[in-house]
Amino acid sequence: MASTSSSTAVDERERKRKRAAGGESTASAGPGTEAQPSKWRTRREHEIYSSKLFEALRLVRGGSSSASTAPARGRAVREAADRALAVAARGRSRWSRAILASRRRRLQAAHRARLRAPATPPARHPSVAAAAQPQPGKAPALAKKAKVLGRLVPGCHKLPFPALLSEASDYIRALEMQVRAMTALAEVLASVSSSAASGSSSSPA
């Protein structure tokens, strides 16, 4: 009889321990959200993105003859960094798929533009243009803010609000990692260039 009661107490403690562990994992992920955004904080993801970023920037540097001006080079670097970020996401988010798809669409549009002369766009009917403009005072404040947020996150301008928040949270974490990786890369390049300059100045003539 005592052994039965002790085994029951052990089973009860084990069930409580499992419930507590499950509650902690759920609280760490947050209510109604996945634990996916936290992956951008890991060292492994940082290393993966840094390697992809370095390779993308190397390709941009190799084809820098086509981007001779400083704004064009800056735009090429920004596109390469965003494309590397989307590749590092492995298509698990909507914003990463939108970045890769927009890259393909730009390449296809540039190819079509080279094949044929640009045609003038047809004039829009006044009623169509008036219907496309947003009517003031019709959308509530939250809907307006969600619309602005949907324009900031690639490929998310038509998502429902809960899915938009999840994508925006993941995108912000990914951008934070992008800033850290690019800052570290800039510091390494600056130290290499400064050491090379000091070595060349100290070398005998």
C-alpha positions in Angstrom: 0.0 0.0 0.0 2.9 2.4 0.8 4.6 1.5 -2.4 1.5 2.3 -4.4 1.2 5.7 -2.7 4.9 6.5 -3.2 4.7 5.6 -6.9 1.6 7.7 -7.3 3.4 10.7 -5.7 6.4 10.2 -8.0 4.1 10.1 -11.1 2.4 13.3 -9.9 5.8 15.1 -9.5 6.8 13.9 -12.9 3.6 15.2 -14.5 4.1 18.6 -12.7 7.7 18.8 -13.9 6.6 18.1 -17.6 3.8 20.7 -17.3 6.3 23.3 -16.0 8.8 22.6 -18.7 6.1 22.9 -21.4 4.9 26.2 -19.8 8.4 27.6 -19.9 8.9 26.7 -23.6 5.5 28.2 -24.5 6.3 31.4 -22.6 9.6 31.8 -24.3 8.0 31.5 -27.7 5.3 34.0 -26.8 1.5 33.5 -27.1 0.4 32.6 -30.5 3.8 33.0 -32.1 6.5 30.7 -33.3 10.0 30.5 -32.0 11.4 31.1 -35.5 12.4 34.8 -35.1 14.9 33.9 -32.3 16.9 31.9 -34.8 18.5 35.2 -36.1 20.1 35.6 -32.7 22.1 32.4 -32.9 25.8 32.3 -33.7 25.2 29.7 -36.4 22.8 31.9 -38.4 25.2 34.9 -38.0 28.0 32.8 -39.5 25.8 31.5 -42.3 24.7 35.0 -43.3 28.2 36.5 -42.9 29.6 34.0 -45.4 26.7 34.6 -47.8 27.1 38.3 -47.4 30.9 38.2 -48.1 30.3 36.1 -51.2 27.6 38.5 -52.5 29.8 41.5 -51.9 32.7 39.8 -53.7 30.5 39.3 -56.7 29.4 42.9 -56.6 33.0 44.0 -56.5 33.8 41.7 -59.4 31.1 43.3 -61.5 31.7 46.9 -60.3 32.5 48.1 -63.8 28.7 48.2 -64.6 28.1 50.3 -61.4 30.6 53.1 -61.8 28.9 55.8 -59.8 28.7 55.8 -56.0 24.9 55.7 -55.8 24.8 52.7 -58.2 27.5 50.9 -56.1 25.6 51.6 -52.9 22.4 50.3 -54.4 24.2 47.2 -55.6 25.6 46.5 -52.2 22.2 47.0 -50.5 20.5 44.6 -53.0 23.3 42.1 -52.5 23.0 42.3 -48.7 19.2 41.9 -48.8 19.5 39.0 -51.3 22.0 37.2 -49.0 19.6 37.7 -46.1 16.7 36.2 -48.1 18.9 33.2 -49.1 20.0 32.7 -45.4 16.2 32.6 -44.5 15.9 29.6 -46.9 12.5 30.6 -48.1 10.9 30.0 -44.7 9.3 33.5 -44.5 7.2 35.4 -46.9 9.5 38.4 -47.0 12.5 36.3 -48.0 10.5 34.8 -50.9 9.4 38.2 -52.0 12.9 39.6 -52.1 14.1 36.7 -54.2 11.0 36.9 -56.5 11.5 40.7 -56.9 15.1 40.1 -58.0 13.9 37.6 -60.6 11.2 40.0 -61.8 13.7 42.9 -62.2 16.0 40.7 -64.2 13.2 39.6 -66.5 11.9 43.1 -66.9 15.4 44.3 -67.8 15.7 41.5 -70.3 12.4 42.4 -71.9 13.3 46.1 -72.0 16.4 45.3 -73.9 14.4 43.2 -76.4 11.9 45.8 -77.2 11.6 49.6 -77.2 9.8 51.1 -74.2 6.2 51.9 -75.0 4.3 54.8 -73.4 1.9 53.7 -70.8 -1.8 54.2 -71.6 -3.5 57.1 -70.0 -5.7 56.2 -67.0 -9.3 57.0 -67.0 -10.1 59.7 -64.4 -12.7 57.5 -62.7 -10.1 54.7 -62.4 -7.5 57.1 -61.0 -10.0 58.5 -58.5 -11.0 55.0 -57.4 -7.4 54.0 -56.8 -6.8 56.9 -54.5 -7.5 56.2 -50.8 -10.5 57.8 -49.4 -9.8 59.9 -46.3 -11.4 59.0 -43.1 -12.6 55.5 -44.2 -9.9 53.3 -42.6 -9.4 53.2 -38.9 -6.0 54.3 -37.4 -4.9 50.7 -36.8 -5.7 49.7 -40.4 -3.7 52.6 -41.7 -0.7 51.7 -39.6 -1.0 48.1 -40.7 -1.0 49.2 -44.3 2.1 51.2 -43.8 3.8 48.3 -42.0 2.8 46.0 -44.9 4.5 48.3 -47.3 7.7 48.2 -45.3 8.0 44.4 -45.1 8.6 42.9 -48.5 5.7 40.9 -49.9 3.4 41.5 -46.9 1.1 44.3 -48.1 -1.9 42.0 -48.3 -1.5 39.9 -45.2 -3.9 39.8 -42.3 -2.8 41.6 -39.3 -1.6 38.6 -37.1 0.5 37.1 -40.0 1.8 40.6 -40.7 3.1 41.0 -37.2 4.8 37.6 -37.3 6.5 38.5 -40.6 7.5 41.9 -39.4 9.0 40.5 -36.2 11.1 38.0 -38.1 12.1 40.7 -40.6 13.2 43.1 -37.9 15.3 40.4 -36.2 16.9 39.5 -39.5 17.7 43.2 -40.2 19.3 43.5 -36.8 21.6 40.5 -37.6 22.3 42.1 -41.0 23.5 45.3 -39.3 25.7 43.3 -36.9 27.3 41.3 -39.7 27.9 44.3 -41.9 29.4 46.3 -38.9 31.7 43.4 -38.1 32.7 43.1 -41.8 33.4 46.9 -42.0 35.5 46.8 -38.9 37.6 43.9 -40.3 38.1 45.6 -43.7 39.0 48.9 -41.9 41.6 47.1 -39.8 43.1 45.3 -42.8 43.3 48.5 -44.8 44.9 50.4 -42.0 47.5 47.7 -41.3 48.3 47.6 -45.0 48.7 51.4 -45.1 50.9 51.4 -42.1 53.0 48.6 -43.5 53.5 50.4 -46.8 54.5 53.6 -45.1 57.0 51.9 -42.8 58.7 50.0 -45.7 62.0 51.5 -46.8 62.0 53.5 -50.0 
